[in-house]
Structure formats: structure tokens, C-alpha cells
Amino acid sequence: MPSAPPQPVQLACPSCGTRFRSLVYTLVDGGEQPELKAALLTGQLNVAVCPACGMASMLSAPLIYHDAGKQLFLVYVPQELNSQPQEIDRFIGDASAFLLRSVPNEAPRGYLLAPRRFLTLQSLIEAIYEADGVSAEDLRRQNRYVEILTDLVNVVDDDQRFTEKAQSYTKELTPEFFATLDAFINATNKAQAQMRSLLIRVREKLQAYTARAAALAAAQELNAAIERLRTVSDDELPAAVKELRPLIDYGFFELWTEQIEAAEAAGDTVTAQMLTARRSRILELVEAIDREAQELFERGSALIDAVLSTSDPVAALRERAAEVDEGLLTVISASIAAARHAGSPELVDQLEQLAATAQEIIESRLSPEDRFINELLAQETTLDATRLLRKNMTKITPELARRLNERAAEEEKRADQAAAERLRQLAREASALLF
């Protein structure tokens, strides 16, 4: 459909007084103008930037948002315009007539006769997000990202304050956050070159900060692993090595050897001998774990090859259910990745069916409490888990609360405090719902 052109307006910069022209959009078609939709959703639509001082100002203008595919006809008229009711009705009527002429004859039209009016631009934006399937929680998260970016833009020229701010937001600097930042950058237009430059600088500084933070966290994690393996008892050592195996590499043994050399240099032969003996024992355990993993992979691969050679791989796997375990799921996952890399979609589909079947077999062996706990842990957010818990009141029993605490204790033994706390929180909520 033809789009409504923007209207030129003459402005005076409220900061420096420079007069300049800008464009105002009063009709955005989300289906036909995705770039304008993106600008609207990111707060970049109808923003005038002074060419002299760079100050950005939001222009107050009526706006109609249309999307034929979602049958949206949304209207926002700023209250500060003090528009008369008849003026608003005329504005809406003209837009409705324009859209009625533009949509194909066979397309639905009834929604164009019943526009939804909004008192705030934010409520209109929320309606667009809702139609796109974005939940209220997702929208709140998006708004939070905007707050963070605004805060960081304001201190981007001050390295110390920027680092302090970034540290306070560390947990929120997720891949989703960076995807939002990229979307904001891509939504800027030529007139917003200064804002684009600021956002790019924020991204670059954040990437450098997160890289440093990740390196520091990795070093701290490795040092914590070394300290734990130094101090655990001989009986606890095999379990600790198995848990920490992903961290035990060449760098791990380098740091361990440095501690031996430091003890020798200090004349502490007892500590040096203890560390040397424990290093040898850790190496033995690692080699045993790796041999076991290799054997597991070979058994899993043989089982996968065997069932894939049959006319019904899923049925064949069910017949060999006794051989299905978590290790097989790991092998199937690796096989799926290899099949994707090799460009074999049919094999990927078969393997994914086997993965689903293996998961069903494993789940069938679990207690009802463990199955429900796994469902809770699979939820994307803690709020989603709480909602699922409250929707299944019949599953909330003393046994569930007890099992949640048991699994939390298991995670604490593995030093996974995040998982343990999540389980403890669910246990507290389940216990509260029992009374």
C-alpha cells in the first residue's frame, strides 16, 4: 500500500536557538515500513536533532499506527496539543479513509472502522508489542534495557564512572541486552548520527568491559578450583575432580606447578611434597575420567548407529531402553551438531527424534517430584517457574518440598550456588503454599 509521506516542520532548538527543519511522521504502517516501526518501538521516531549542538527533542505530534496483517488501527494524540474533539475525529477519519482506499478489496476492513485510542505513546507501543507476542515481562525487560543504556550514554566519556556503572549492571549485560543495543543502533537514521556514535561507543566499551570481566571470572574460578582440590580429603577428591574436570587443563597444571615451586622456594618441603603427590593423583583421576568418557561415547555411538540402521529407529531405541542414560543424550547432542555442520537435515531430524525419545525414557524413570522439578527448572525465568508452581497446586506436597531441598543440597556439593539457590527458593515457595 502507498505510505503517507512525513510532514516537514520548522523548529527552533530549545538549547541553542538554531532554526532548522525536521520531518514528522503521523502515520506508520508496521507491515510495510518495518524501519519506521523499529524507530517507533525504540523511541527514535519523530525525534529532531539540532544540527548545531546535537540536542535531540521528541516532537509532539498525533500518530496513527496501522498493521493490516495484525488488523491494528491504533491512534495516539498527545494531550499537550489540546486538540478539539472534532479535530481528532477529522484526523482519524482522514487516516481511515486513506487506509480503506489502500488495502486490497479482499482484505479485512472492519478494524479500520473501530480505531483503538491511547492516552500515552507508551501504551500504544505496548499494544504493538502485545500483538507481536511480546509479554508484559519482556516489555518491562526491554524498558529496563533502555534505562541502562540511557545511564551508560550519559557517562560514556568518563571511564571511571562508566566502569562503575557497568559493574553495577553486570548481571543484566546478557546476550539479549546486546541484541537490544544492536537494534537501537540499527534503528538510528542519518539525522541521529551523534546518537548512533554514542551507542556504538557504549557497545565497544561494554564489550571490552565484559571481556575483562569474563577473563577475571575465569581466573577466579580456576583459582577456586585449585584451592578446593588442594584442601578436599582424599576420599572426596575423585568426586571433586569429576565435577571440576572442565577446568582442569594445561593452564590448571601450570598454576599448580607454580604453587609447588613457590613452596619449594620457601623451604616448605612438606607442602611441596603434598602438592606434588596430589597433582599426580589428580592426573590419574583425569585420565580415568577421560577414558570413561571415551568409552561412553563409543557405546553411545554404537547404539545410535544400530538403531539408525533399522526401519524404525525410535521403536528400536525403546526396545533398548535399558541402555539409555544421560550419557547417550550427550552423544546424540554431539551427533546432531555434527550432522548440522555436514548439512544433513534428514539425519538431524532422525537424531532429534531419538533425543526426544531418550529424554522420555529417562523421565519415565524419575519420581513424580523430580519430573515436576525438572519442569520448573526448565522455565525461562523464576517468575515463570512460580506461575507453573501455582498452577499445579495438586503437585505441591511435603515430598516435593523435601526433594527440592535435597536437590539444592546436591547442587551445593557441586558448588553450583545459583542452581542451589533457585531450588531453595522453589522449596520455600512450595512450603508456603502447603499452608
C-alpha positions as CSV (number, residue, x, y, z in Angstrom):
1,M,0.0,0.0,0.0
2,P,1.2,3.6,-0.6
3,S,2.7,5.2,2.5
4,A,1.8,8.6,3.9
5,P,4.8,10.9,3.5
6,P,6.3,12.7,6.5
7,Q,5.5,16.4,7.0
8,P,8.3,19.0,7.2
9,V,8.2,21.3,10.2
10,Q,10.3,24.4,11.1
11,L,11.8,24.2,14.6
12,A,14.0,26.3,16.9
13,C,16.4,24.4,19.1
14,P,15.5,24.8,22.7
15,S,19.2,24.7,23.7
16,C,21.0,26.9,21.3
17,G,18.1,28.6,19.4
18,T,19.3,27.4,15.9
19,R,16.4,27.2,13.5
20,F,16.2,24.0,11.3
21,R,13.7,21.8,9.5
22,S,12.8,18.3,10.5
23,L,10.3,15.6,9.4
24,V,7.3,14.4,11.4
25,Y,5.5,11.1,10.7
26,T,1.8,10.9,11.6
27,L,1.1,7.5,10.1
28,V,3.3,4.4,10.4
29,D,2.4,1.2,8.6
30,G,4.1,-1.6,10.6
31,G,3.7,-4.2,7.9
32,E,5.0,-2.0,5.1
33,Q,7.5,0.2,6.9
34,P,9.4,-2.0,9.4
35,E,12.2,0.6,9.7
36,L,9.6,3.1,11.0
37,K,8.1,0.5,13.3
38,A,11.6,-0.2,14.7
39,A,12.2,3.6,15.2
40,L,8.8,3.9,17.0
41,L,9.4,1.0,19.3
42,T,12.9,2.2,20.2
43,G,11.9,5.8,20.9
44,Q,13.6,7.2,17.7
45,L,10.5,8.2,15.7
46,N,9.8,11.9,15.4
47,V,13.0,12.9,17.2
48,A,14.5,16.1,15.9
49,V,18.3,16.6,16.3
50,C,19.7,20.1,16.2
51,P,22.4,20.3,13.5
52,A,24.3,22.8,15.5
53,C,24.5,21.5,19.1
54,G,23.2,17.9,18.6
55,M,20.4,18.2,21.1
56,A,17.6,15.7,20.5
57,S,14.0,16.6,21.1
58,M,10.9,14.5,20.9
59,L,8.3,16.2,18.7
60,S,4.8,16.2,19.9
61,A,2.5,15.0,17.1
62,P,-0.5,12.9,16.6
63,L,0.3,9.4,15.4
64,I,-1.6,6.5,13.7
65,Y,-0.2,3.0,13.7
66,H,-1.5,0.5,11.1
67,D,-0.7,-3.1,10.5
68,A,-3.1,-4.9,8.1
69,G,-1.6,-8.4,8.9
70,K,-2.4,-8.0,12.6
71,Q,-5.5,-5.8,12.0
72,L,-4.2,-3.0,14.1
73,F,-5.5,0.6,13.8
74,L,-4.1,2.5,16.8
75,V,-4.4,6.2,17.5
76,Y,-2.4,8.5,19.8
77,V,-3.0,12.2,20.1
78,P,-0.8,14.0,22.7
79,Q,-2.8,15.7,25.3
80,E,-0.5,18.7,25.3
81,L,-1.7,19.6,21.8
82,N,-5.1,20.5,23.4
83,S,-6.8,19.3,20.2
84,Q,-10.5,19.7,19.9
85,P,-12.6,16.5,19.7
86,Q,-13.7,17.4,16.2
87,E,-10.1,17.9,15.1
88,I,-9.2,14.5,16.4
89,D,-12.2,12.9,14.7
90,R,-11.2,14.6,11.4
91,F,-7.6,13.3,11.8
92,I,-8.8,9.8,12.4
93,G,-11.4,9.9,9.7
94,D,-8.9,11.1,7.1
95,A,-6.5,8.3,8.1
96,S,-9.2,5.7,8.0
97,A,-10.3,6.8,4.5
98,F,-6.7,6.7,3.3
99,L,-6.2,3.2,4.6
100,L,-9.6,2.0,3.3
101,R,-8.5,3.1,-0.2
102,S,-5.1,1.5,0.2
103,V,-5.9,-2.0,1.5
104,P,-6.8,-4.7,-1.1
105,N,-10.5,-5.2,-1.7
106,E,-10.4,-8.8,-0.4
107,A,-8.6,-7.9,2.8
108,P,-10.4,-7.4,6.2
109,R,-11.6,-3.9,6.7
110,G,-13.8,-3.9,9.7
111,Y,-11.0,-3.0,12.1
112,L,-10.4,0.3,10.2
113,L,-13.8,1.5,11.4
114,A,-13.1,0.9,15.1
115,P,-9.7,2.5,15.9
116,R,-8.2,1.9,19.4
117,R,-7.3,5.2,21.0
118,F,-4.5,5.6,23.6
119,L,-3.8,8.3,26.1
120,T,0.0,7.8,26.1
121,L,2.5,6.8,23.4
122,Q,3.9,4.1,25.7
123,S,0.5,2.4,26.0
124,L,0.3,2.4,22.1
125,I,3.8,0.9,21.9
126,E,2.8,-1.8,24.5
127,A,-0.2,-2.7,22.3
128,I,2.1,-3.2,19.3
129,Y,4.4,-5.4,21.4
130,E,1.4,-7.4,22.6
131,A,0.3,-8.0,19.0
132,D,3.8,-9.2,18.2
133,G,3.6,-11.8,21.0
134,V,5.8,-9.9,23.4
135,S,4.8,-10.4,27.0
136,A,4.5,-7.7,29.6
137,E,7.5,-9.1,31.4
138,D,9.5,-9.0,28.1
139,L,8.4,-5.4,27.7
140,R,9.5,-4.5,31.2
141,R,12.9,-6.1,30.5
142,Q,13.1,-4.0,27.3
143,N,12.3,-0.8,29.2
144,R,14.9,-1.8,31.7
145,Y,17.5,-2.1,28.9
146,V,16.6,1.4,27.8
147,E,17.2,2.8,31.3
148,I,20.6,1.1,31.4
149,L,21.6,2.4,28.0
150,T,20.5,5.9,28.9
151,D,22.5,5.8,32.1
152,L,25.6,4.5,30.2
153,V,25.3,7.0,27.4
154,N,25.4,9.8,30.0
155,V,28.8,8.6,31.4
156,V,30.4,7.2,28.2
157,D,33.1,10.0,28.3
158,D,34.1,9.2,31.9
159,D,36.0,5.9,32.0
160,Q,35.8,5.5,35.8
161,R,32.1,6.2,36.1
162,F,31.4,4.1,33.0
163,T,33.2,1.1,34.6
164,E,31.4,1.7,37.9
165,K,28.0,1.7,36.1
166,A,28.9,-1.3,34.0
167,Q,29.9,-3.2,37.2
168,S,26.5,-2.4,38.8
169,Y,24.7,-3.8,35.7
170,T,27.0,-6.8,35.1
171,K,24.2,-9.4,35.7
172,E,22.0,-7.6,33.2
173,L,24.6,-7.4,30.4
174,T,23.2,-10.5,28.7
175,P,23.2,-11.5,25.0
176,E,19.6,-10.3,24.9
177,F,20.8,-6.9,26.2
178,F,23.5,-6.6,23.5
179,A,20.9,-7.7,20.8
180,T,18.7,-4.8,22.0
181,L,21.6,-2.4,21.8
182,D,22.3,-3.5,18.3
183,A,18.7,-3.0,17.4
184,F,18.8,0.6,18.7
185,I,21.9,1.3,16.7
186,N,20.4,-0.1,13.5
187,A,17.2,1.9,14.1
188,T,19.0,5.3,14.1
189,N,18.8,7.4,10.9
190,K,21.2,9.9,9.3
191,A,19.8,12.7,11.4
192,Q,20.7,10.8,14.5
193,A,24.4,10.3,13.7
194,Q,25.5,11.6,17.1
195,M,23.2,9.3,19.0
196,R,24.4,6.4,16.8
197,S,28.0,7.3,17.5
198,L,27.3,7.4,21.3
199,L,25.6,4.0,21.2
200,I,28.4,2.4,19.2
201,R,30.9,3.8,21.8
202,V,28.8,2.3,24.6
203,R,28.8,-1.0,22.8
204,E,32.5,-1.0,22.3
205,K,33.3,-0.1,25.9
206,L,30.8,-2.7,27.2
207,Q,32.4,-5.4,25.0
208,A,35.8,-4.5,26.4
209,Y,34.5,-4.5,30.0
210,T,32.7,-7.8,29.6
211,A,35.8,-9.4,28.1
212,R,37.9,-8.2,31.0
213,A,35.2,-9.3,33.5
214,A,35.0,-12.8,31.8
215,A,38.8,-13.2,32.0
216,L,38.8,-12.2,35.6
217,A,35.9,-14.5,36.5
218,A,37.7,-17.4,34.7
219,A,40.8,-16.7,36.6
220,Q,38.9,-16.6,39.9
221,E,37.1,-19.8,39.0
222,L,40.3,-21.6,38.2
223,N,42.0,-20.4,41.5
224,A,38.9,-21.5,43.4
225,A,39.1,-24.9,41.8
226,I,42.8,-25.2,42.7
227,E,42.1,-24.2,46.3
228,R,39.3,-26.7,46.5
229,L,41.4,-29.6,45.1
230,R,44.2,-28.7,47.5
231,T,42.0,-28.9,50.5
232,V,39.5,-31.7,50.0
233,S,40.0,-35.0,51.7
234,D,41.4,-38.0,49.8
235,D,38.0,-39.6,49.9
236,E,36.3,-36.5,48.4
237,L,39.0,-35.9,45.7
238,P,37.5,-38.2,43.0
239,A,34.1,-36.6,43.1
240,A,35.7,-33.1,43.1
241,V,37.9,-33.9,40.2
242,K,34.9,-35.3,38.2
243,E,32.9,-32.1,38.9
244,L,35.8,-29.7,38.1
245,R,37.1,-31.7,35.1
246,P,36.2,-28.9,32.6
247,L,38.6,-26.6,34.4
248,I,41.5,-29.0,34.6
249,D,43.6,-28.2,31.6
250,Y,47.2,-27.2,30.8
251,G,46.7,-23.8,32.5
252,F,45.4,-25.6,35.6
253,F,48.5,-27.7,35.9
254,E,50.8,-24.7,35.2
255,L,49.3,-22.8,38.2
256,W,49.5,-25.9,40.3
257,T,53.2,-26.4,39.4
258,E,53.8,-22.7,40.3
259,Q,52.4,-23.4,43.8
260,I,54.8,-26.4,44.2
261,E,57.7,-24.2,43.1
262,A,56.7,-21.4,45.5
263,A,56.6,-23.9,48.4
264,E,60.0,-25.3,47.5
265,A,61.4,-21.8,47.2
266,A,60.1,-21.0,50.7
267,G,61.7,-24.2,52.1
268,D,58.3,-25.7,52.8
269,T,59.1,-29.3,51.7
270,V,56.0,-30.8,53.4
271,T,53.6,-28.6,51.3
272,A,55.6,-29.1,48.1
273,Q,55.5,-32.9,48.6
274,M,51.8,-32.9,49.4
275,L,51.0,-30.8,46.3
276,T,53.3,-33.0,44.1
277,A,51.5,-36.2,45.3
278,R,48.1,-34.7,44.8
279,R,49.0,-33.4,41.3
280,S,49.9,-37.0,40.4
281,R,46.6,-38.3,41.8
282,I,44.6,-35.6,40.0
283,L,46.3,-36.5,36.8
284,E,45.4,-40.2,37.3
285,L,41.8,-39.3,38.0
286,V,41.5,-37.1,35.0
287,E,42.9,-39.8,32.7
288,A,40.4,-42.3,34.2
289,I,37.5,-39.8,33.6
290,D,38.6,-39.2,30.1
291,R,38.8,-43.0,29.4
292,E,35.4,-43.5,30.8
293,A,34.0,-40.6,28.7
294,Q,35.6,-42.1,25.6
295,E,34.1,-45.5,26.3
296,L,30.7,-43.8,26.9
297,F,30.9,-42.0,23.6
298,E,31.9,-45.2,21.8
299,R,29.0,-47.1,23.4
300,G,26.5,-44.3,22.6
301,S,27.7,-44.0,19.0
302,A,27.4,-47.8,18.5
303,L,23.8,-47.7,19.9
304,I,22.9,-44.8,17.7
305,D,24.3,-46.5,14.6
306,A,22.5,-49.7,15.5
307,V,19.1,-48.1,15.9
308,L,19.5,-45.8,12.8
309,S,20.2,-48.9,10.7
310,T,16.7,-50.2,11.5
311,S,13.4,-49.4,9.7
312,D,12.0,-47.7,12.8
313,P,14.9,-46.1,14.9
314,V,12.5,-44.8,17.6
315,A,11.0,-48.2,18.2
316,A,14.4,-49.8,18.2
317,L,15.7,-47.3,20.8
318,R,12.7,-48.1,23.0
319,E,13.5,-51.8,22.8
320,R,16.9,-51.0,24.2
321,A,15.7,-48.6,26.8
322,A,18.0,-50.2,29.5
323,E,21.0,-48.7,27.6
324,V,19.6,-45.2,27.6
325,D,21.1,-42.7,30.0
326,E,22.2,-39.1,30.3
327,G,25.5,-40.0,28.6
328,L,23.6,-41.1,25.5
329,L,21.8,-37.7,25.4
330,T,25.3,-36.1,25.3
331,V,26.4,-38.3,22.4
332,I,23.2,-37.6,20.5
333,S,23.6,-33.9,21.0
334,A,27.1,-34.0,19.6
335,S,25.9,-36.1,16.7
336,I,23.2,-33.6,15.9
337,A,25.8,-30.8,15.9
338,A,28.0,-32.8,13.5
339,A,25.0,-33.6,11.2
340,R,24.1,-29.9,11.0
341,H,27.6,-29.0,10.2
342,A,27.7,-31.6,7.5
343,G,24.4,-30.3,6.0
344,S,22.4,-33.5,6.6
345,P,18.9,-32.3,7.6
346,E,17.3,-35.8,7.4
347,L,19.9,-37.2,9.8
348,V,19.4,-34.2,12.1
349,D,15.6,-34.9,12.1
350,Q,16.2,-38.6,13.0
351,L,18.6,-37.7,15.7
352,E,16.3,-35.1,17.2
353,Q,13.6,-37.8,17.4
354,L,16.0,-40.1,19.1
355,A,16.9,-37.4,21.6
356,A,13.2,-36.7,22.4
357,T,12.6,-40.5,22.9
358,A,15.7,-40.9,25.1
359,Q,14.6,-37.9,27.2
360,E,11.1,-39.6,27.6
361,I,12.7,-42.8,28.7
362,I,14.9,-41.1,31.2
363,E,12.0,-39.0,32.5
364,S,9.9,-42.1,32.9
365,R,12.4,-43.5,35.5
366,L,12.1,-40.3,37.6
367,S,9.8,-39.9,40.6
368,P,6.8,-37.6,40.0
369,E,8.5,-35.0,42.2
370,D,11.7,-35.0,40.1
371,R,9.8,-34.8,36.9
372,F,7.9,-31.7,38.1
373,I,11.1,-30.2,39.5
374,N,12.7,-30.6,36.1
375,E,9.7,-28.8,34.5
376,L,10.1,-25.9,37.0
377,L,13.8,-25.6,36.3
378,A,13.2,-25.6,32.5
379,Q,11.2,-22.4,32.8
380,E,12.9,-19.4,31.3
381,T,12.5,-17.2,34.3
382,T,11.9,-17.6,38.1
383,L,8.6,-15.8,37.6
384,D,7.5,-18.4,35.0
385,A,8.6,-21.2,37.4
386,T,6.5,-19.6,40.2
387,R,3.5,-19.4,37.9
388,L,3.8,-23.0,36.9
389,L,4.1,-24.0,40.6
390,R,0.9,-22.1,41.5
391,K,-0.9,-23.6,38.5
392,N,-0.2,-27.1,39.8
393,M,-1.4,-27.0,43.4
394,T,-2.2,-30.7,43.5
395,K,1.5,-31.5,42.8
396,I,2.7,-29.4,45.8
397,T,3.3,-31.9,48.6
398,P,5.6,-32.3,51.5
399,E,7.6,-34.8,49.4
400,L,8.1,-32.1,46.7
401,A,9.4,-29.6,49.2
402,R,11.7,-32.2,50.7
403,R,13.0,-33.2,47.3
404,L,13.6,-29.6,46.3
405,N,15.8,-29.1,49.4
406,E,17.6,-32.4,48.7
407,R,18.4,-31.4,45.2
408,A,19.6,-28.0,46.4
409,A,22.0,-29.7,48.8
410,E,23.3,-31.8,45.8
411,E,23.9,-28.6,43.8
412,E,25.7,-27.0,46.8
413,K,28.0,-30.1,46.9
414,R,28.8,-29.4,43.3
415,A,29.5,-25.7,44.2
416,D,26.7,-24.6,41.9
417,Q,25.3,-21.9,44.2
418,A,23.0,-20.4,41.5
419,A,21.2,-23.7,40.9
420,A,21.1,-24.4,44.7
421,E,19.5,-21.0,45.5
422,R,16.9,-21.4,42.7
423,L,15.9,-24.8,44.2
424,R,15.9,-23.4,47.7
425,Q,13.6,-20.6,46.5
426,L,11.2,-23.0,44.9
427,A,11.3,-25.1,48.1
428,R,10.3,-22.0,50.2
429,E,7.5,-21.2,47.8
430,A,6.2,-24.8,47.8
431,S,6.4,-24.9,51.6
432,A,4.4,-21.7,51.8
433,L,1.7,-23.0,49.5
434,L,1.3,-26.1,51.7
435,F,-0.3,-24.0,54.5
